Amino acid sequence: MKELNEKVGSVEYDDLINAGTPELDVCSVTVAGLEAETVLKRGTVLAVKDGKAAVLAEGNGDASYIVADDTTVGTTDTNVVAYRAGHFNRNKLIVAEGYALTSADEDALRQRGILLDTALNA
């Protein structure tokens, strides 16, 4: 007889999402191919320039999306599932190495429907 109290799975809270309003909205975003295969981690901020997305860095477009799930991006363009609206914790977001999220980036995200706050327990 099968046990009825078997552990099926688990979920770990990563503090990325701050609140349920505004409601989370996801979409597919095309990320430009990279020089080498790289994993974009959940919480990575994407900027859009010339119709394709890349990890937010100095001068590569307006902050627009947040990666929803860890995704491997190779040397060719890759579709990534990303949040286009929601309420997130700024201290859990990831940008390019050597770059820091600016108030202009936060304004660009806010205009798209992405609100930011700071996680108190992070």
N, CA, C and O of each residue as an XYZ file, in Angstrom:
488
protein
N       0.840     -1.176      0.000
C       0.000      0.000      0.000
C       0.889      1.245      0.000
O       1.880      1.310      0.727
N       0.534      2.203     -0.801
C       1.315      3.430     -0.927
C       1.083      4.339      0.274
O      -0.043      4.488      0.748
N       2.178      4.950      0.764
C       2.053      5.885      1.884
C       1.368      7.163      1.434
O       1.641      7.670      0.346
N       0.478      7.683      2.270
C      -0.261      8.892      1.928
C       0.435     10.160      2.406
O      -0.001     11.262      2.072
N       1.507     10.025      3.180
C       2.217     11.203      3.685
C       3.591     11.374      3.033
O       4.510     11.920      3.644
N       3.726     10.908      1.800
C       4.973     11.002      1.073
C       5.266     12.452      0.668
O       4.368     13.167      0.224
N       6.533     12.884      0.823
C       6.931     14.226      0.416
C       7.044     14.255     -1.108
O       7.790     13.475     -1.699
N       6.303     15.155     -1.730
C       6.272     15.224     -3.186
C       7.275     16.244     -3.719
O       7.908     15.992     -4.744
N       7.434     17.368     -3.063
C       8.348     18.405     -3.518
C       8.457     19.490     -2.467
O       7.869     19.394     -1.390
N       9.211     20.514     -2.790
C       9.336     21.626     -1.860
C       9.543     22.920     -2.649
O       9.952     22.899     -3.810
N       9.256     24.023     -2.005
C       9.431     25.331     -2.613
C      10.231     26.191     -1.645
O       9.945     26.233     -0.449
N      11.233     26.873     -2.178
C      12.018     27.788     -1.356
C      11.699     29.209     -1.772
O      11.688     29.515     -2.964
N      11.440     30.081     -0.814
C      11.136     31.471     -1.091
C      12.443     32.218     -1.274
O      13.312     32.171     -0.403
N      12.592     32.908     -2.396
C      13.845     33.587     -2.698
C      13.803     35.104     -2.478
O      14.772     35.793     -2.796
N      12.714     35.628     -1.946
C      12.568     37.060     -1.641
C      12.574     37.959     -2.873
O      12.688     39.176     -2.726
N      12.456     37.414     -4.077
C      12.444     38.255     -5.274
C      11.152     39.070     -5.349
O      11.181     40.264     -5.645
N      10.029     38.421     -5.082
C       8.733     39.084     -5.191
C       8.369     39.697     -3.847
O       8.420     39.030     -2.814
N       8.000     40.976     -3.870
C       7.701     41.710     -2.647
C       6.238     41.619     -2.266
O       5.917     41.443     -1.090
N       5.333     41.736     -3.248
C       3.892     41.770     -2.962
C       3.119     41.276     -4.178
O       3.671     41.130     -5.268
N       1.838     41.022     -3.968
C       0.980     40.517     -5.032
C       0.358     41.595     -5.900
O      -0.319     41.287     -6.881
N       0.580     42.862     -5.547
C       0.054     43.933     -6.381
C       1.175     44.891     -6.746
O       1.957     45.245     -5.863
N       1.299     45.324     -7.970
C       0.445     44.902     -9.072
C       0.658     43.426     -9.395
O       1.693     42.837     -9.084
N      -0.347     42.862    -10.022
C      -0.329     41.438    -10.352
C       0.850     41.108    -11.268
O       1.167     41.869    -12.181
N       1.495     39.965    -11.016
C       2.601     39.524    -11.856
C       2.098     39.268    -13.265
O       1.012     38.720    -13.456
N       2.885     39.663    -14.244
C       2.555     39.424    -15.645
C       3.831     38.951    -16.319
O       4.873     39.596    -16.199
N       3.759     37.832    -17.023
C       4.941     37.296    -17.690
C       4.764     37.327    -19.203
O       3.649     37.351    -19.723
N       5.892     37.324    -19.881
C       5.893     37.313    -21.343
C       7.183     36.639    -21.813
O       8.042     36.277    -21.010
N       7.295     36.485    -23.102
C       8.504     35.936    -23.702
C       9.314     37.090    -24.285
O       8.774     37.943    -24.990
N      10.606     37.112    -23.987
C      11.494     38.180    -24.446
C      12.658     37.532    -25.195
O      13.195     36.518    -24.751
N      13.046     38.116    -26.329
C      14.186     37.610    -27.085
C      15.467     38.245    -26.568
O      15.643     39.462    -26.626
N      16.360     37.395    -26.060
C      17.658     37.852    -25.576
C      18.679     37.604    -26.684
O      18.759     36.503    -27.229
N      19.447     38.623    -27.009
C      20.473     38.515    -28.052
C      21.500     37.456    -27.663
O      21.867     37.329    -26.494
N      21.960     36.695    -28.662
C      22.972     35.680    -28.424
C      24.220     36.268    -27.774
O      24.583     37.419    -28.015
N      24.860     35.461    -26.957
C      26.049     35.900    -26.216
C      27.303     35.273    -26.808
O      27.217     34.382    -27.653
N      28.454     35.733    -26.370
C      29.717     35.173    -26.875
C      29.926     33.741    -26.400
O      30.532     32.930    -27.100
N      29.423     33.434    -25.211
C      29.535     32.087    -24.661
C      28.233     31.755    -23.929
O      27.531     32.645    -23.448
N      27.931     30.480    -23.855
C      26.711     30.044    -23.163
C      26.742     30.514    -21.711
O      27.736     30.322    -21.010
N      25.648     31.132    -21.266
C      25.554     31.710    -19.926
C      24.171     31.438    -19.355
O      23.184     31.422    -20.089
N      24.100     31.226    -18.051
C      22.813     31.070    -17.391
C      22.371     32.423    -16.846
O      23.054     33.015    -16.011
N      21.235     32.905    -17.316
C      20.638     34.116    -16.744
C      19.818     33.671    -15.543
O      18.892     32.873    -15.689
N      20.138     34.164    -14.384
C      19.479     33.758    -13.144
C      18.143     34.483    -12.982
O      17.957     35.595    -13.476
N      17.231     33.834    -12.288
C      15.957     34.443    -11.925
C      16.256     35.752    -11.184
O      17.064     35.772    -10.255
N      15.601     36.846    -11.599
C      15.839     38.135    -10.973
C      16.779     39.030    -11.753
O      17.039     40.161    -11.342
N      17.300     38.537    -12.889
C      18.179     39.351    -13.723
C      17.354     40.410    -14.446
O      16.328     40.096    -15.048
N      17.799     41.662    -14.388
C      17.113     42.757    -15.072
C      17.596     42.798    -16.519
O      18.796     42.787    -16.794
N      16.631     42.846    -17.435
C      16.945     42.914    -18.855
C      16.661     44.310    -19.395
O      15.662     44.938    -19.044
N      17.548     44.775    -20.247
C      17.365     46.039    -20.954
C      17.084     45.715    -22.411
O      17.561     44.706    -22.930
N      16.310     46.570    -23.073
C      15.990     46.350    -24.481
C      16.565     47.475    -25.320
O      16.409     48.655    -25.008
N      17.239     47.075    -26.398
C      17.798     48.032    -27.350
C      17.719     47.381    -28.728
O      18.131     46.235    -28.908
N      17.197     48.104    -29.676
C      17.049     47.593    -31.044
C      16.253     46.297    -31.105
O      16.544     45.423    -31.921
N      15.242     46.173    -30.237
C      14.330     45.040    -30.289
C      14.788     43.767    -29.607
O      14.045     42.786    -29.579
N      15.999     43.758    -29.052
C      16.491     42.559    -28.364
C      16.951     42.931    -26.963
O      17.368     44.061    -26.707
N      16.868     41.967    -26.069
C      17.201     42.202    -24.664
C      18.610     41.712    -24.347
O      19.167     40.842    -25.017
N      19.160     42.316    -23.287
C      20.453     41.917    -22.740
C      20.444     42.266    -21.259
O      19.604     43.045    -20.810
N      21.369     41.698    -20.499
C      21.480     42.010    -19.078
C      21.760     43.502    -18.934
O      22.614     44.052    -19.628
N      21.030     44.150    -18.026
C      21.152     45.592    -17.841
C      22.591     45.986    -17.494
O      23.179     45.480    -16.539
N      23.142     46.907    -18.303
C      24.490     47.446    -18.103
C      24.493     48.871    -18.628
O      23.513     49.323    -19.220
N      25.566     49.561    -18.417
C      25.693     50.948    -18.864
C      25.496     51.055    -20.373
O      26.207     50.410    -21.144
N      24.531     51.871    -20.790
C      24.345     52.196    -22.199
C      23.752     51.127    -23.085
O      23.821     51.251    -24.307
N      23.165     50.064    -22.514
C      22.622     49.031    -23.405
C      21.092     49.035    -23.472
O      20.489     48.005    -23.773
N      20.466     50.162    -23.199
C      19.021     50.261    -23.335
C      18.336     50.546    -22.018
O      18.974     50.707    -20.978
N      17.005     50.604    -22.093
C      16.192     50.888    -20.909
C      15.855     49.611    -20.157
O      15.531     48.593    -20.768
N      15.930     49.663    -18.828
C      15.517     48.528    -17.991
C      14.056     48.232    -18.308
O      13.213     49.128    -18.271
N      13.759     46.969    -18.621
C      12.424     46.653    -19.116
C      11.782     45.416    -18.511
O      10.565     45.399    -18.321
N      12.551     44.386    -18.202
C      11.995     43.106    -17.764
C      12.860     42.514    -16.654
O      13.991     42.944    -16.427
N      12.295     41.508    -15.964
C      13.029     40.747    -14.958
C      12.866     39.273    -15.290
O      11.744     38.790    -15.443
N      13.973     38.559    -15.401
C      13.940     37.139    -15.760
C      13.173     36.360    -14.696
O      13.424     36.515    -13.500
N      12.224     35.509    -15.144
C      11.347     34.779    -14.240
C      11.938     33.448    -13.768
O      11.674     33.027    -12.642
N      12.723     32.786    -14.602
C      13.307     31.485    -14.265
C      14.738     31.433    -14.783
O      15.057     32.056    -15.796
N      15.604     30.689    -14.089
C      16.959     30.493    -14.588
C      16.865     29.957    -16.017
O      16.138     28.997    -16.273
N      17.598     30.576    -16.951
C      17.527     30.190    -18.361
C      18.921     30.239    -18.964
O      19.667     31.195    -18.750
N      19.269     29.204    -19.719
C      20.547     29.178    -20.416
C      20.406     29.894    -21.753
O      19.524     29.578    -22.552
N      21.285     30.860    -21.981
C      21.314     31.604    -23.245
C      22.628     31.255    -23.931
O      23.704     31.355    -23.340
N      22.519     30.846    -25.182
C      23.704     30.457    -25.931
C      24.180     31.554    -26.860
O      23.979     32.738    -26.593
N      24.813     31.154    -27.954
C      25.379     32.109    -28.903
C      24.357     32.589    -29.928
O      24.661     33.470    -30.732
N      23.166     32.030    -29.913
C      22.093     32.486    -30.797
C      20.995     33.118    -29.950
O      20.919     32.876    -28.745
N      20.156     33.917    -30.571
C      19.052     34.548    -29.854
C      18.214     33.492    -29.161
O      17.956     32.427    -29.720
N      17.788     33.790    -27.936
C      17.037     32.839    -27.116
C      15.828     33.533    -26.513
O      15.921     34.666    -26.041
N      14.685     32.842    -26.533
C      13.487     33.369    -25.874
C      13.555     33.029    -24.396
O      13.850     31.896    -24.016
N      13.278     34.033    -23.568
C      13.347     33.906    -22.111
C      11.998     34.333    -21.535
O      11.399     35.304    -21.998
N      11.525     33.605    -20.525
C      10.305     34.010    -19.827
C      10.687     35.074    -18.815
O      11.585     34.876    -17.996
N       9.985     36.221    -18.881
C      10.335     37.347    -18.015
C       9.083     38.031    -17.485
O       8.014     37.970    -18.092
N       9.241     38.681    -16.342
C       8.153     39.486    -15.778
C       8.141     40.840    -16.475
O       9.188     41.458    -16.664
N       6.948     41.298    -16.858
C       6.814     42.646    -17.400
C       5.997     43.536    -16.469
O       5.796     44.719    -16.743
N       5.528     42.953    -15.365
C       4.829     43.718    -14.328
C       4.918     42.937    -13.027
O       5.027     41.710    -13.030
N       4.869     43.664    -11.911
C       4.907     43.041    -10.600
C       5.577     43.959     -9.591
O       5.954     45.089     -9.902
N       5.715     43.441     -8.366
C       6.302     44.209     -7.261
C       7.466     43.382     -6.714
O       7.253     42.308     -6.152
N       8.689     43.875     -6.877
C       9.891     43.104     -6.586
C      10.783     43.799     -5.559
O      10.638     44.992     -5.294
N      11.707     43.027     -4.987
C      12.687     43.555     -4.034
C      13.953     43.937     -4.788
O      14.596     43.085     -5.400
N      14.315     45.231     -4.742
C      15.452     45.731     -5.523
C      16.757     45.060     -5.104
O      17.639     44.858     -5.939
N      16.894     44.712     -3.822
C      18.156     44.115     -3.385
C      18.269     42.632     -3.740
O      19.219     41.969     -3.324
N      17.310     42.108     -4.504
C      17.381     40.738     -5.008
C      17.557     40.707     -6.525
O      17.623     39.634     -7.124
N      17.633     41.898     -7.149
C      17.774     41.970     -8.596
C      19.239     41.849     -8.997
O      20.136     42.219     -8.240
N      19.465     41.326    -10.198
C      20.814     41.094    -10.714
C      20.999     41.951    -11.967
O      20.133     41.978    -12.841
N      22.126     42.647    -12.048
C      22.498     43.425    -13.234
C      23.917     43.000    -13.626
O      24.536     42.182    -12.946
N      24.421     43.556    -14.717
C      25.764     43.203    -15.181
C      26.809     43.516    -14.110
O      26.659     44.457    -13.330
N      27.856     42.715    -14.091
C      28.938     42.916    -13.133
C      29.532     44.309    -13.305
O      29.808     44.739    -14.425
N      29.726     45.007    -12.197
C      30.282     46.344    -12.232
C      29.251     47.437    -12.458
O      29.603     48.614    -12.529
N      27.989     47.064    -12.571
C      26.926     48.046    -12.786
C      25.991     48.025    -11.580
O      25.775     46.973    -10.979
N      25.439     49.177    -11.227
C      24.469     49.261    -10.131
C      23.177     49.865    -10.675
O      23.205     50.781    -11.496
N      22.061     49.346    -10.213
C      20.748     49.848    -10.603
C      20.652     51.329    -10.242
O      20.964     51.706     -9.112
N      20.226     52.174    -11.180
C      20.132     53.613    -10.944
C      18.672     54.026    -10.775
O      17.758     53.243    -11.035
N      18.469     55.262    -10.338
C      17.098     55.760    -10.210
C      16.440     55.855    -11.583
O      15.226     55.677    -11.687
N      17.202     56.129    -12.636
C      16.658     56.157    -13.996
C      16.183     54.755    -14.405
O      15.153     54.614    -15.063
N      16.942     53.717    -14.012
C      16.527     52.336    -14.292
C      15.227     52.016    -13.568
O      14.323     51.405    -14.137
N      15.138     52.438    -12.297
C      13.926     52.197    -11.519
C      12.735     52.920    -12.134
O      11.630     52.378    -12.166
N      12.948     54.139    -12.622
C      11.872     54.878    -13.285
C      11.415     54.154    -14.551
O      10.217     54.050    -14.815
N      12.370     53.658    -15.325
C      12.025     52.931    -16.555
C      11.205     51.675    -16.223
O      10.231     51.373    -16.913
N      11.596     50.947    -15.176
C      10.841     49.761    -14.770
C       9.440     50.151    -14.291
O       8.457     49.495    -14.637
N       9.355     51.208    -13.504
C       8.072     51.660    -12.969
C       7.113     52.029    -14.107
O       5.925     51.714    -14.042
N       7.617     52.686    -15.133
C       6.790     53.058    -16.274
C       6.233     51.841    -16.999
O       5.198     51.930    -17.659
N       6.910     50.713    -16.881
C       6.452     49.471    -17.513
C       5.536     48.652    -16.599
O       4.950     47.663    -17.039
N       5.411     49.057    -15.332
C       4.547     48.316    -14.412
C       5.291     47.474    -13.397
O       4.697     46.634    -12.722
N       6.600     47.698    -13.288
C       7.406     46.967    -12.301
C       7.776     47.911    -11.171
O       8.495     48.889    -11.375
N       7.274     47.608     -9.965
C       7.572     48.400     -8.783
C       8.675     47.737     -7.975
O       8.782     46.511     -7.945
N       9.497     48.554     -7.317
C      10.594     48.024     -6.509
C      10.510     48.530     -5.083
O      10.139     49.678     -4.839
N      10.858     47.666     -4.147
C      10.995     47.982     -2.733
C      12.210     47.235     -2.233
O      12.886     46.561     -3.010
N      12.499     47.344     -0.948
C      13.634     46.640     -0.367
C      13.131     45.570      0.583
O      12.272     45.825      1.428
N      13.679     44.362      0.436
C      13.316     43.259      1.327
C      13.896     43.535      2.701
O      15.089     43.805      2.840
N      13.046     43.467      3.713
C      13.489     43.776      5.069
C      14.334     42.671      5.680
O      15.183     42.939      6.530
N      14.110     41.426      5.256
C      14.826     40.308      5.874
C      16.001     39.849      5.026
O      16.568     38.787      5.283
N      16.381     40.635      4.011
C      17.474     40.204      3.130
C      18.818     40.699      3.612
O      19.839     40.423      2.983
